[in-house]
Amino acid sequence: NGAGLGSCDGGLVIDLSLMKGIHVDPNSRTVRVEPGCSQGDMDHATHVFGLAVPAGIVAATGVAGLTLGGGHGYLTRKHGLTIDNLLEADVVLADGTFVTANKTQHSDLFWALRGGGGNFGIVTSFVYQAHPVSTVYGGPIFWDLSQARQVMEWYPAFLAQAPEELSTFFGVKTIPAVDPFPRELWDRKVCALISCYNGSVADAEEALRPIHQELPPPLLNGM
């Protein structure tokens, strides 16, 4: 955690960063991932087979913390949280016992791991259910910060009627002073809708049509 909130004073950190194994079974659409992997590592491995595990929105996020904290991302509206797709976990308990937790074995521990954080043992591997994902259409759309209220008041009703294949996040941001952003927008305070559609471009454009019809013209359309 960048703010240091992932540990405590006097605590012990177990470094699992070298445990980076990933095994994808395309027949069962399951993925076994070790805790040193990032979300990007997992995405690269599953993409080869046209699959994806519902995870977060930042590739550098570690799969362990993401999963044990719940895991919300671009596929959540269609396929649930990361913990909804967790099938089992291998765990080393405080007394040194190694167990496999799932719905039928150590089910109380499995329940606790799915959102309870790293408080119940050291997870040495996760097994997830993956889903077919091939083409996605997405990106950010930016408006001046002065239009944030209008966008925020419009947003809930739009998302409520949107297809499950579409996930959209609202944010207030500062456009970074880097390419590929236009120089005239560098350091500009903005609000944004960041969207991802799991499907064809044509279907995505239809789902996103209300954004272009009902909101003011954006500063920048990154779709």
N, C-alpha and C positions, 0 to 999 in steps of 0.2 A: 504494500500500500504506500503510495507516494507521500501521504501525510503521516506515515508511521502508525496508523491506526490498526494495522494488522497484527500487532504484537503488544506486549505489555512490559513495564519496567521489571527487570529481574526475571523475565521469561526466557524460555529456551526455544530457539528456532531450529527446526529440523530441515536441513537443506536437501530437497529432493530434485534439484534442478538438473541433475544428470540422468534422471529417469525419464527418458523421452521416447519410449517404445509406443508404437501405434500399430494395431492390426485391424484391418477392415475385412469383414466377411460380407461380400456383396450378395450372397444367396439369402442369408438371414437378415441382411441390412443392419448388422450390429457392428459396433466399433469398440475395441478395447483400447484405452488410452491411459498412459502412465502420467503421474501428477506433475512431471517437469515440463510437460508440453504446454504450448500456448494455444489459444484458439486458432490462430493462423496455421500452426502445425497440423491441427486436426482437420481444418478446412481443406488444406492442400491434399491431405491423404484421402479424404472422402470424395473430393471433387473428381478424382480420377475415375470413380465409379458412378458419377452422376448422383451422388448422395450428399446429404448434409445433416448435421446434428443441430437442433435448435440451441443456439448459444448466444453470446453477447454481440456487441456492435463494434468492438475494438480488437483487432487481430492480436495485439500484444498481451491481451488479458490471459492469465494462467487459467487452465481448465479446472484446476482443483478449487481455487477460491471462487471462481464463477459458479461452479456446480454446487458447492456446499452453501453458497449464499442464495441459491435459487435459480439465477440465470435467466435474464430477460433480454430479448433481442428481436431481430428482424423477422424471424419465423414463428414468434410466440403466438400471434393471433391465429395462425393456422394449426400449429403443432404443439403449442403449450410451452411452458418453461423448460429449462434444461433439466430440472429435477423431475419433471413429468416424463422425461425420456430416459431417465437413469434406470437401468435394469438391475444392476448389482454393483457392489464395490468390495474390493479386498481391503481389509483394515487390520492394522496392528494396534491392539488395545494397550492401555497403560501398564498392564501386567505382563506384556510381551506376547500375549496370545495372538495368533494370526487367525482371522475368521473371514468368511465370505458372507456379506449381508445382502439379502434380497427379500422379496415378498414372502418367501417360505422359510428362509434360514435367517436367524437373528433379525426378525422382521421389525422389532422395536428399535434396534440400532439403525436399520435401513430407513425407517420413518424419521429418526432424528437427524440422520445425515442429509436428508433432502430438505435443506434450508436452515439447518441448525448450526452451520459453520464448523470450524475445525475444533470442536470441543469434545469429541467423543473417541478420538483415536487418530492414527496416521493412516490416511487412505493411500494405498500403493498402486491401485489401478481402479479405473471406472469402466463400466460397460454401458454403452448407450444404444438406444434405438435410433437409427438414421432414417431419413426420408428422401424420396426422389426430389432432387433440385437440380435443374440444369440452367436455363436462362433466367436471369433476374434483371430487373430494370429499376434503376434507382439513382439517388443523388440528392443534393440539397437545393432548396429554393430560398433565396434571401430577400427580405424586405427591410426597409429602414426601421430602426428601433421604434420610431414614433408610431408605427403601424402595428406594434405588438398586441395592443389591446384588441384591435379589430380581428387580427388573426386568431388570438386565443379564444375570443368569444365565438368565433365561427367554427373552430376546430372540433369541439366535442361532438356536435351534431353530424359533421362530415364523417368522422371516424366511426360513429355508431352505425352508419348505413353502408360503409365501405366493405368490399368483399374481404374475406379472411386472408386472402393472398396478399393483401396490402397492409404493411405496417408503416406507420408514420410517427415520428417523434418531433415535438416542438422544442425549440431551444432559443436562448438569448446568447449571442456570441459577439466576439470581435473578429472581423475578418483578418487573418494573419497577413503580414507584409511579406508574402512569398508568392512565387509562381505556383499554380497557374491563375491565381486571382488577379483581376485587372488592377493596375497600380492605383487608379483613381479610387478604388474601394479599400485599399490597405488601411488597416486600423479603424475602419468604419464600424460603429456599433449597429448591430442588426438583430432581427429575429429570423428564425428559419424553420422550415419544415423539412425534415430529412426522411426520405421515403425509400422503401424497397418493395417491389412487387415481384412475387414468385410466379412468373408466368411469361407469356409472350409480350412483345412490345405493344402490339395492337390492344391487347386486353389491359395492359398497364395504362396506356394513354387514355382509354375510356374510363378507367377507375379514377384517374387523376384529373379528368376534365373539369370537375367542379372547382378545383383550385384555380384554374385559369379563367373560369367563367364568373366566379363569385368573389374573388379577392382582387385587390389592386394589382396592377402590373408590378412584377418584382424588380429589384435591383439587378439580380443575377439568377438565372435559371441553370442549375448544374445538372439537370436531368439528362 
